[in-house]
Amino acid sequence: MLKKLIAVLCVVLMSLFAAACTQDKAPEGAAVKAEKQTVTVYRLPKDGAEKLYAEKVTVEGDKDELPLLALNALISTQPQDEKLMNGFPEGLKVLGLTIDKGVAVVNLSKEIYNIEAGSYTEMMLTAAITDTLTEFSNIKEVDFLIEGEKKASIKGHIDLLDSFERNTEIIAK
């Protein structure tokens, strides 16, 4: 009888110990909560001025993904300031973003061709992407692909064959 009682007591204690040890661990396959981060994106003014305006945006995700999160926020969110606008065409997607030796390669979907025709819009959107990505210390230049291919330009105004560098002169003070 005493042996049975000790055996039952051992099983109960082992069960309690096992439950206590696994209580702090997330179940396997459970999603880890993404961290909120603040990034800077560069927005176009509604008045047509050749200046970009910095705006802080909160994104959720890993620190390793911050450039991609910032780029997606730039393209898919509306500015908080009513004097600014999102000039990117509806449905535009970032198909990929790679960073190697200081060069970010942005792969955009074909919807980029739906921008309003004009050198101003083409210049401002490429500058907005470039200045947003070069906010990150590991990015010095930006290259563009459209649907995975190097293209000469979006609408024939801005040369996409060369790398873009940060343009501080276009950033409003």
C-alpha positions as CSV (number, residue, x, y, z in Angstrom):
1,M,0.0,0.0,0.0
2,L,2.8,2.4,0.9
3,K,4.6,1.6,-2.3
4,K,1.4,2.5,-4.3
5,L,1.0,5.7,-2.5
6,I,4.6,6.7,-3.1
7,A,4.3,5.8,-6.8
8,V,1.1,7.9,-7.2
9,L,2.8,10.8,-5.3
10,C,5.9,10.6,-7.6
11,V,3.7,10.6,-10.7
12,V,1.7,13.6,-9.4
13,L,4.9,15.5,-8.5
14,M,6.5,14.7,-11.9
15,S,3.4,15.9,-13.7
16,L,3.4,19.2,-11.8
17,F,7.1,19.6,-12.4
18,A,6.7,19.0,-16.1
19,A,3.8,21.5,-16.3
20,A,5.8,24.1,-14.5
21,C,8.8,23.7,-16.8
22,T,6.8,24.1,-20.0
23,Q,4.6,26.9,-18.8
24,D,7.0,29.7,-19.9
25,K,7.7,28.2,-23.3
26,A,5.4,29.0,-26.3
27,P,3.9,26.0,-28.0
28,E,5.9,24.8,-30.9
29,G,4.7,26.5,-34.1
30,A,3.1,29.3,-32.2
31,A,3.6,32.8,-33.6
32,V,6.1,35.0,-31.9
33,K,4.8,38.5,-31.2
34,A,6.2,41.0,-33.7
35,E,7.8,44.1,-32.2
36,K,6.6,47.5,-33.1
37,Q,9.3,49.7,-34.6
38,T,9.3,53.3,-35.8
39,V,10.7,54.0,-39.3
40,T,11.1,57.1,-41.4
41,V,9.5,57.2,-44.8
42,Y,9.6,60.1,-47.3
43,R,6.3,61.5,-48.7
44,L,5.4,63.6,-51.7
45,P,3.8,67.0,-51.1
46,K,0.3,67.6,-52.7
47,D,1.4,71.1,-53.8
48,G,3.9,69.7,-56.4
49,A,7.0,71.1,-54.7
50,E,10.2,69.2,-55.5
51,K,10.7,68.3,-51.8
52,L,10.2,65.1,-49.9
53,Y,8.9,65.2,-46.3
54,A,10.0,62.8,-43.6
55,E,7.2,61.1,-41.7
56,K,7.6,58.6,-38.8
57,V,5.5,55.4,-39.3
58,T,5.1,52.5,-36.9
59,V,5.5,49.1,-38.4
60,E,5.4,45.6,-36.8
61,G,8.1,43.0,-37.5
62,D,11.6,41.8,-36.9
63,K,14.5,44.3,-36.9
64,D,16.0,42.4,-39.8
65,E,13.0,43.2,-41.9
66,L,12.9,47.0,-41.2
67,P,13.9,48.1,-44.7
68,L,11.2,46.0,-46.3
69,L,8.6,47.1,-43.7
70,A,9.5,50.7,-44.3
71,L,9.2,50.3,-48.0
72,N,5.9,48.6,-47.7
73,A,4.6,51.3,-45.4
74,L,5.8,54.0,-47.9
75,I,3.9,52.4,-50.7
76,S,0.8,51.1,-49.0
77,T,-0.1,53.7,-46.3
78,Q,-1.5,57.1,-46.5
79,P,0.4,60.1,-44.9
80,Q,-0.7,61.4,-41.6
81,D,-0.3,65.0,-42.7
82,E,-3.0,66.2,-45.1
83,K,-0.5,68.3,-47.0
84,L,1.3,65.1,-48.2
85,M,0.2,62.3,-50.5
86,N,1.0,58.8,-51.5
87,G,1.8,59.0,-55.2
88,F,2.2,55.2,-55.7
89,P,-0.3,53.5,-57.9
90,E,-3.0,51.3,-56.3
91,G,-2.1,47.6,-56.2
92,L,1.7,48.2,-56.4
93,K,3.6,45.5,-54.5
94,V,7.1,45.0,-53.4
95,L,8.0,41.6,-55.0
96,G,11.4,41.5,-53.2
97,L,14.1,43.5,-51.5
98,T,17.7,42.2,-51.2
99,I,20.6,44.0,-49.6
100,D,24.2,43.2,-50.5
101,K,27.3,45.2,-49.9
102,G,25.4,48.4,-49.3
103,V,23.2,48.1,-52.4
104,A,19.4,47.4,-52.0
105,V,17.7,45.9,-55.0
106,V,14.0,46.7,-55.0
107,N,11.8,44.5,-57.2
108,L,8.4,46.2,-57.9
109,S,5.3,44.8,-59.5
110,K,4.1,45.9,-62.9
111,E,1.6,48.3,-61.3
112,I,4.4,50.8,-61.1
113,Y,3.7,51.6,-64.7
114,N,0.3,53.0,-63.6
115,I,1.9,56.1,-62.1
116,E,0.7,59.4,-63.6
117,A,2.8,60.2,-66.6
118,G,5.4,62.9,-66.0
119,S,9.0,63.4,-65.0
120,Y,8.0,64.9,-61.7
121,T,6.1,61.8,-60.4
122,E,8.7,59.4,-61.7
123,M,11.6,61.4,-60.1
124,M,9.8,61.9,-56.8
125,L,8.7,58.3,-56.4
126,T,12.2,56.9,-57.1
127,A,13.6,59.5,-54.7
128,A,11.1,58.6,-52.0
129,I,12.0,54.9,-52.2
130,T,15.7,55.7,-52.3
131,D,15.7,58.1,-49.4
132,T,13.5,55.8,-47.3
133,L,15.8,52.9,-47.8
134,T,19.0,54.9,-47.3
135,E,17.7,55.8,-43.8
136,F,19.2,52.4,-42.9
137,S,22.9,52.5,-42.3
138,N,23.5,49.3,-44.3
139,I,22.0,50.8,-47.5
140,K,24.0,53.3,-49.5
141,E,22.5,52.8,-53.0
142,V,19.3,51.5,-54.5
143,D,18.7,49.6,-57.7
144,F,15.3,49.0,-59.3
145,L,13.8,45.9,-60.9
146,I,10.3,45.7,-62.3
147,E,8.8,42.2,-62.3
148,G,12.3,40.8,-61.7
149,E,13.9,42.6,-64.7
150,K,16.2,45.6,-65.1
151,K,14.3,48.2,-67.1
152,A,15.5,51.5,-68.6
153,S,12.8,53.6,-66.9
154,I,9.2,53.5,-65.6
155,K,7.7,56.0,-68.1
156,G,10.7,57.2,-70.0
157,H,11.8,60.0,-67.8
158,I,14.2,58.7,-65.1
159,D,17.1,56.3,-65.9
160,L,16.7,53.1,-63.8
161,L,19.8,51.4,-65.2
162,D,22.1,53.2,-62.7
163,S,22.1,53.0,-59.0
164,F,20.4,55.7,-57.0
165,E,22.1,57.4,-54.0
166,R,20.5,59.4,-51.2
167,N,19.5,62.9,-52.3
168,T,19.6,65.1,-49.2
169,E,18.9,68.3,-51.3
170,I,15.3,67.0,-52.1
171,I,14.5,66.5,-48.4
172,A,12.6,69.3,-46.8
173,K,14.3,70.8,-43.7
